[in-house]
Amino acid sequence: MYQPLLVIACILFFCGLIINKENASTLLSVYNTLSDEKKKKVNFASMAKLYRNVFYIIAATFVLICVADYFYPQYLKIYQSLAIFAFCWGLASLFVFGKKHDQNVYP
């Protein structure tokens, strides 16, 4: 089970590396479509930091799950549950905490 998780962890780690405050406005696809007035209300520096940290945390969690699976393969169901939980927690935190950095009101 741990080979695909390692690949996903590497991809998330790489995504975390490339996101910074200079390119956050181009990498965060939703914000490319905003008008200039609405873009001024978005703090891209803190948004990029949030995304970077969440990607790093999910990648580190996947690596820890892979190491545990290598040494204790009998707990595969628990590792699968932890991987799903870590990924869902990460995405949910981006939605919940990401709104704090965007002061726009959407219909």
Helices and strands as residue ranges (DSSP letters): H 2-18, H 24-27, H 29-32, H 36-39, H 44-71, G 73-75, H 76-98, G 99-101
